[in-house]
């Protein structure tokens, strides 16, 4: 009975799809996704990967895509502007807003996917939907079923962007369903910083179901900052898939502050020798929020390097989940991988479930992982109090320092400062 209900709910989310299958590659991709949505069921707590995340609150609400013209103006999103960014793409309730965007269409392309498709069809079709697989992922299949537009960053060989690209996704409408899509193709030897940010102009409930694909060619370098600060009533489902070629470098900083329920899947695959990834994650939640992060780093070739540190700050009766999987395939010799999960509980009712995993099928590797869950160190609190600080200020500063370690890695000063102020404000309320 549960699967029937789940299938019915997924079918309901598909309502309003206006796309006809005309036989081209994009339509075939969408048609395949629609077929999978019809087969798959919504995950439940009986599924191992979802056993801590109950989607029942989501199924009690009806979300439909918005098909109108974005009505907001520049002043509505001025507080989200990034001074260092010269290129910005804005999507409002899932719809591209050209009047708020500053695309780039030279050798380097920063554009809506639909606008760029005629000129760059070969490059787009070669990778779109090939990294974020939807065969066994109902939400990724649902996103792909709605794939009509998205954010595209296309870097030719040896191209370098000295200013960050800002991909801004804005929610404004109650019970709207948005299915944002990002595709970043970094050519051989290229270099860029991409900021993927989800914000809200409403406190109502809505659904964001986002998918991003990041493909790095040989020796490409990409810094990817993903910020999620949705409404406290929102549902946010995210999936980022990263493909690394020979000698490429991916640096990901992923910070989540909002949403009633958020789930983020990160899949990184090292497809050639000598690739590296460094990943920092931070979830800061309180009240009755739930933040669930699942990551997979797949070392499929030799000489790979990965570093991952994920932190959760949990207050109130909130719950955080972290599942970090590292796989070292047979033949992936001389892999060097380390993973750390550190979690801070600010109340007796707060909860964290953490599960680091190592799966090693090669014998000449260096791999380590560790996990801690605890409260603030009493000696550190005492030390600050002995220097004249009140207990509440001491606790706030220690909590801020715990989370700011992740945010310090953001290379964009204005965004880093803004998020650190948000972190400090939230620790002061804890």
Wavefront OBJ file of the C-alpha trace (Angstrom):
o trace
v 0.000 0.000 0.000
v 2.848 2.383 0.810
v 4.443 1.919 -2.621
v 1.113 2.568 -4.365
v 0.677 5.760 -2.342
v 4.244 6.833 -3.064
v 3.853 6.187 -6.789
v 0.641 8.204 -6.777
v 2.403 11.077 -5.059
v 5.238 11.058 -7.608
v 2.696 10.937 -10.427
v 0.981 13.947 -8.886
v 4.236 15.891 -8.882
v 4.526 15.216 -12.627
v 1.268 17.037 -13.353
v 1.688 20.155 -15.418
v 4.567 18.869 -17.526
v 3.951 20.668 -20.846
v 6.784 19.080 -22.825
v 6.051 16.954 -25.876
v 8.516 14.314 -27.050
v 9.725 15.560 -30.454
v 12.458 12.960 -30.759
v 15.553 15.101 -30.056
v 18.138 14.134 -27.436
v 16.766 16.383 -24.686
v 13.253 15.089 -25.161
v 14.467 11.504 -25.144
v 16.257 12.188 -21.872
v 13.067 13.622 -20.370
v 10.963 10.767 -21.673
v 13.298 8.242 -20.075
v 13.063 10.104 -16.783
v 9.262 10.161 -16.918
v 9.304 6.422 -17.450
v 11.534 5.927 -14.403
v 9.320 8.140 -12.234
v 6.463 5.805 -13.135
v 8.468 2.795 -11.945
v 10.216 4.168 -8.872
v 8.623 4.751 -5.504
v 9.201 7.581 -3.080
v 11.917 6.628 -0.560
v 10.754 5.632 2.902
v 12.409 4.953 6.243
v 12.469 1.280 5.258
v 15.142 2.143 2.682
v 18.618 2.012 4.223
v 19.718 5.315 2.688
v 16.604 7.068 3.999
v 16.073 5.355 7.336
v 16.596 8.554 9.335
v 14.633 10.838 7.004
v 10.863 10.503 6.980
v 9.268 12.113 3.912
v 5.742 11.816 5.317
v 5.473 15.619 5.904
v 6.304 16.158 2.222
v 3.598 13.779 1.017
v 0.938 15.688 2.953
v 1.390 18.709 0.698
v 0.729 19.270 -2.989
v 3.410 21.118 -4.962
v 3.111 22.208 -8.589
v 5.525 24.048 -10.899
v 5.073 27.762 -11.538
v 4.668 28.640 -15.212
v 4.328 32.412 -15.054
v 6.828 35.201 -15.661
v 9.016 36.031 -12.638
v 7.577 39.158 -11.029
v 10.390 40.186 -8.702
v 12.736 43.118 -9.362
v 16.380 43.781 -8.595
v 15.666 45.416 -5.235
v 13.996 42.203 -4.037
v 17.242 40.257 -4.306
v 19.767 43.043 -3.718
v 20.776 41.532 -0.381
v 21.891 38.376 -2.168
v 24.155 40.114 -4.663
v 27.854 39.236 -4.617
v 30.125 42.177 -5.267
v 32.939 40.064 -6.716
v 30.703 38.352 -9.277
v 30.527 39.703 -12.829
v 28.259 36.936 -14.156
v 24.967 35.996 -12.515
v 22.085 33.776 -13.568
v 18.836 34.141 -11.626
v 15.984 31.626 -11.568
v 12.742 32.488 -9.774
v 10.556 29.566 -8.712
v 12.433 27.510 -11.280
v 11.942 29.991 -14.159
v 14.882 31.835 -15.722
v 14.752 35.603 -15.116
v 16.834 37.261 -17.881
v 16.089 40.780 -16.593
v 17.901 39.932 -13.347
v 20.769 38.032 -14.971
v 24.100 38.975 -16.520
v 25.048 36.125 -18.869
v 28.246 35.719 -20.845
v 28.300 34.312 -24.365
v 31.826 34.576 -25.709
v 34.432 31.849 -25.578
v 33.323 31.283 -22.001
v 29.588 30.662 -21.729
v 27.485 31.537 -18.676
v 23.927 31.229 -19.871
v 20.558 29.642 -19.450
v 20.733 26.148 -20.853
v 17.801 26.702 -23.216
v 19.402 29.816 -24.728
v 22.763 28.101 -25.207
v 21.444 24.783 -26.537
v 21.280 25.715 -30.261
v 24.932 26.810 -30.369
v 26.364 24.257 -27.949
v 24.140 21.220 -28.399
v 26.986 18.736 -28.889
v 28.802 19.673 -25.679
v 25.602 19.841 -23.640
v 24.086 16.574 -24.850
v 27.381 14.729 -24.299
v 27.200 15.273 -20.524
v 23.699 16.365 -19.539
v 22.049 13.558 -17.594
v 25.162 11.370 -17.855
v 26.540 12.096 -14.370
v 23.479 12.574 -12.159
v 21.925 9.201 -12.889
v 18.220 8.737 -12.272
v 17.701 5.003 -12.736
v 17.380 4.478 -8.989
v 16.822 8.018 -7.740
v 13.203 9.171 -7.827
v 13.982 12.843 -7.164
v 16.720 13.053 -9.798
v 14.350 11.347 -12.242
v 11.662 13.890 -11.364
v 14.072 16.780 -11.920
v 15.114 15.350 -15.286
v 11.486 14.869 -16.289
v 11.045 18.649 -15.941
v 14.340 19.497 -17.641
v 13.573 22.367 -19.990
v 16.068 24.977 -18.832
v 18.820 25.428 -16.311
v 22.120 27.131 -15.588
v 25.038 26.409 -17.911
v 28.706 27.253 -17.363
v 30.932 26.183 -20.251
v 34.688 26.747 -19.987
v 36.831 26.061 -23.065
v 40.313 24.589 -22.846
v 42.663 26.683 -20.654
v 39.986 29.314 -20.000
v 40.123 31.114 -16.654
v 37.406 33.100 -14.914
v 38.938 35.459 -12.387
v 35.558 36.451 -10.907
v 33.021 33.975 -9.492
v 29.884 32.919 -11.325
v 26.752 33.298 -9.195
v 23.843 30.926 -9.853
v 20.969 32.248 -7.734
v 17.753 30.260 -7.263
v 14.978 32.232 -5.573
v 11.764 30.827 -4.111
v 8.812 33.230 -3.822
v 5.586 31.220 -3.989
v 3.678 29.058 -1.580
v 3.398 25.390 -2.586
v 5.448 25.899 -5.763
v 7.678 23.088 -7.011
v 10.962 24.103 -8.625
v 13.369 21.690 -10.305
v 16.614 23.680 -10.782
v 19.334 22.229 -12.981
v 23.017 23.178 -13.214
v 25.549 21.947 -15.749
v 29.183 23.030 -15.407
v 31.610 21.797 -18.070
v 35.218 22.706 -17.292
v 37.515 22.123 -20.258
v 41.085 20.884 -19.971
v 43.275 23.259 -17.967
v 40.409 25.644 -17.187
v 39.776 27.337 -13.850
v 36.670 28.882 -12.232
v 34.662 29.452 -9.058
v 30.935 28.750 -9.174
v 28.491 29.735 -6.418
v 25.215 27.815 -6.401
v 22.822 29.478 -3.952
v 19.228 28.750 -2.886
v 17.317 31.508 -1.074
v 13.719 32.413 -0.229
v 11.563 35.532 -0.308
v 8.746 33.685 1.425
v 8.341 31.853 4.716
v 5.748 29.491 3.248
v 6.191 25.838 2.330
v 7.465 24.931 -1.137
v 9.636 22.276 -2.789
v 13.081 22.735 -4.321
v 14.364 19.633 -6.114
v 17.793 20.547 -7.486
v 20.335 18.633 -9.575
v 23.822 19.745 -10.557
v 26.381 18.078 -12.814
v 30.028 19.174 -12.721
v 32.377 17.691 -15.300
v 36.088 18.465 -15.034
v 38.379 17.612 -17.948
v 42.135 17.002 -17.598
v 43.858 19.421 -15.191
v 40.739 21.564 -14.753
v 40.241 23.325 -11.419
v 36.795 24.126 -10.029
v 35.808 25.681 -6.720
v 32.121 25.013 -6.086
v 30.330 26.809 -3.244
v 26.820 25.499 -2.599
v 24.668 27.469 -0.138
v 21.201 26.378 0.953
v 19.244 28.859 3.060
v 15.646 28.093 2.221
v 12.486 28.950 4.143
v 12.098 27.219 7.507
v 8.954 25.579 6.068
v 10.529 24.460 2.799
v 11.561 21.054 1.518
v 14.929 20.941 -0.231
v 16.204 17.901 -2.121
v 19.598 18.285 -3.793
v 21.902 16.075 -5.844
v 25.350 17.083 -7.106
v 27.382 14.739 -9.305
v 31.053 15.459 -9.969
v 33.226 13.716 -12.591
v 37.006 14.125 -12.372
v 39.427 13.508 -15.223
v 43.229 13.203 -15.131
v 44.896 15.710 -12.800
v 41.713 17.699 -12.174
v 40.963 19.436 -8.860
v 37.511 19.901 -7.309
v 37.068 21.977 -4.169
v 33.532 21.894 -2.807
v 32.183 23.900 0.144
v 28.575 23.011 0.948
v 26.676 24.958 3.634
v 23.077 24.391 4.702
v 21.204 26.770 6.996
v 17.555 26.381 6.102
v 14.582 24.197 5.182
v 12.186 22.206 7.290
v 13.615 19.081 5.678
v 16.733 19.011 3.521
v 18.496 16.134 1.839
v 21.729 16.569 -0.126
v 23.455 13.812 -2.092
v 27.005 14.396 -3.336
v 28.556 11.870 -5.719
v 32.184 12.315 -6.790
v 33.821 9.891 -9.243
v 37.542 9.913 -10.009
v 37.609 8.687 -13.591
v 41.358 9.002 -14.254
v 44.658 8.999 -12.386
v 45.882 11.876 -10.282
v 42.565 13.599 -9.614
v 41.939 15.355 -6.316
v 38.912 16.568 -4.392
v 38.571 18.549 -1.190
v 35.121 18.805 0.369
v 33.937 20.837 3.330
v 30.381 20.560 4.591
v 28.433 22.442 7.254
v 24.852 21.984 8.435
v 23.571 24.330 11.130
v 20.001 23.661 12.231
v 17.709 24.088 15.211
v 14.027 23.943 16.123
v 12.558 20.870 14.444
v 14.656 21.014 11.266
v 16.145 17.928 9.646
v 19.311 18.009 7.518
v 20.486 14.809 5.828
v 23.748 14.639 3.852
v 24.875 11.563 1.923
v 28.206 11.670 0.106
v 30.043 9.153 -2.045
v 33.640 9.541 -3.218
v 34.551 6.836 -5.720
v 38.258 6.353 -6.377
v 38.122 4.360 -9.586
v 41.717 5.049 -10.693
v 45.157 5.187 -9.079
v 46.884 8.134 -7.414
v 43.653 9.787 -6.298
v 43.473 12.157 -3.338
v 40.386 13.145 -1.359
v 39.904 15.171 1.798
v 36.487 15.589 3.384
v 35.393 17.314 6.560
v 31.712 17.550 7.433
v 30.353 19.377 10.475
v 26.879 19.609 11.988
v 25.713 22.110 14.604
v 22.369 20.945 15.973
v 20.143 22.739 18.473
v 16.571 22.481 19.719
v 14.985 19.176 18.771
v 16.578 19.167 15.320
v 18.204 16.153 13.724
v 21.213 15.914 11.426
v 22.346 12.933 9.410
v 25.685 12.339 7.700
v 26.539 9.260 5.686
v 29.953 9.453 4.032
v 31.033 6.630 1.745
v 34.520 6.305 0.288
v 35.180 3.550 -2.237
v 38.646 2.558 -3.456
v 38.271 0.305 -6.473
v 40.518 -2.608 -7.365
v 43.525 -1.196 -9.160
v 43.171 2.278 -7.598
v 46.570 1.933 -5.935
v 48.279 4.773 -4.044
v 44.954 6.374 -3.200
v 45.181 8.840 -0.313
v 41.830 9.562 1.319
v 40.726 11.024 4.651
v 37.253 11.772 5.990
v 36.141 13.474 9.200
v 32.624 13.880 10.624
v 32.460 16.236 13.611
v 29.143 17.074 15.229
v 28.147 19.520 17.945
v 24.962 19.138 19.987
v 23.606 22.314 21.575
v 20.684 20.802 23.490
v 19.663 17.544 25.120
v 16.971 16.948 22.483
v 19.244 17.498 19.477
v 20.335 14.395 17.590
v 22.990 13.429 15.078
v 23.323 10.139 13.208
v 26.696 9.778 11.499
v 28.013 6.850 9.485
v 31.427 7.093 7.806
v 32.124 4.176 5.445
v 35.321 2.889 3.850
v 35.176 0.230 1.133
v 38.692 -0.633 -0.005
v 39.480 -3.134 -2.760
v 43.137 -2.150 -3.334
v 46.081 -3.012 -1.090
v 48.488 -0.061 -1.473
v 46.428 2.840 -0.138
v 46.320 5.319 2.713
v 42.793 5.843 4.012
v 41.379 7.090 7.296
v 38.081 8.238 8.711
v 36.663 9.351 12.025
v 33.495 10.649 13.642
v 32.733 12.542 16.855
v 29.466 13.654 18.429
v 29.438 15.776 21.565
v 28.740 19.037 23.317
v 30.992 22.032 23.885
v 34.111 21.326 25.896
v 33.495 22.384 29.498
v 37.158 23.369 29.977
v 37.054 25.678 26.958
v 33.872 27.318 28.238
v 35.476 27.733 31.675
v 38.598 29.266 30.139
v 36.613 31.956 28.309
v 34.508 32.653 31.389
v 37.709 33.106 33.392
v 38.650 35.834 30.907
v 35.501 37.794 31.734
v 32.995 36.478 29.196
v 29.527 35.382 30.224
v 28.659 31.725 29.750
v 26.252 32.492 26.887
v 28.847 34.568 25.032
v 31.519 31.929 25.619
v 29.285 29.211 24.232
v 28.317 31.349 21.262
v 31.939 32.084 20.355
v 32.981 28.439 20.633
v 30.038 27.337 18.501
v 30.852 30.003 15.914
v 34.501 28.934 15.784
v 33.465 25.305 15.288
v 31.420 26.121 12.174
v 33.505 28.990 10.809
v 36.365 26.597 10.057
v 34.344 25.332 7.085
v 33.223 28.788 5.921
v 36.777 30.181 6.035
v 37.544 28.088 2.940
v 35.107 30.107 0.779
v 37.322 32.207 -1.526
v 34.699 34.946 -2.091
v 35.077 37.486 0.706
v 31.622 39.102 0.602
v 29.817 35.756 0.632
v 32.098 34.361 3.319
v 31.502 37.386 5.563
v 27.739 37.208 5.007
v 27.551 33.536 5.932
v 29.792 33.981 8.953
v 27.441 36.709 10.216
v 24.512 34.336 9.718
v 26.380 31.654 11.630
v 27.185 34.020 14.480
v 23.590 35.246 14.668
v 22.291 31.688 14.812
v 24.764 30.673 17.516
v 23.711 33.672 19.595
v 20.102 32.444 19.458
v 21.015 28.879 20.424
l 1 2 3 4 5 6 7 8 9 10 11 12 13 14 15 16 17 18 19 20 21 22 23 24 25 26 27 28 29 30 31 32 33 34 35 36 37 38 39 40 41 42 43 44 45 46 47 48 49 50 51 52 53 54 55 56 57 58 59 60 61 62 63 64 65 66 67 68 69 70 71 72 73 74 75 76 77 78 79 80 81 82 83 84 85 86 87 88 89 90 91 92 93 94 95 96 97 98 99 100 101 102 103 104 105 106 107 108 109 110 111 112 113 114 115 116 117 118 119 120 121 122 123 124 125 126 127 128 129 130 131 132 133 134 135 136 137 138 139 140 141 142 143 144 145 146 147 148 149 150 151 152 153 154 155 156 157 158 159 160 161 162 163 164 165 166 167 168 169 170 171 172 173 174 175 176 177 178 179 180 181 182 183 184 185 186 187 188 189 190 191 192 193 194 195 196 197 198 199 200 201 202 203 204 205 206 207 208 209 210 211 212 213 214 215 216 217 218 219 220 221 222 223 224 225 226 227 228 229 230 231 232 233 234 235 236 237 238 239 240 241 242 243 244 245 246 247 248 249 250 251 252 253 254 255 256 257 258 259 260 261 262 263 264 265 266 267 268 269 270 271 272 273 274 275 276 277 278 279 280 281 282 283 284 285 286 287 288 289 290 291 292 293 294 295 296 297 298 299 300 301 302 303 304 305 306 307 308 309 310 311 312 313 314 315 316 317 318 319 320 321 322 323 324 325 326 327 328 329 330 331 332 333 334 335 336 337 338 339 340 341 342 343 344 345 346 347 348 349 350 351 352 353 354 355 356 357 358 359 360 361 362 363 364 365 366 367 368 369 370 371 372 373 374 375 376 377 378 379 380 381 382 383 384 385 386 387 388 389 390 391 392 393 394 395 396 397 398 399 400 401 402 403 404 405 406 407 408 409 410 411 412 413 414 415 416 417 418 419 420 421 422 423 424 425 426 427 428 429 430
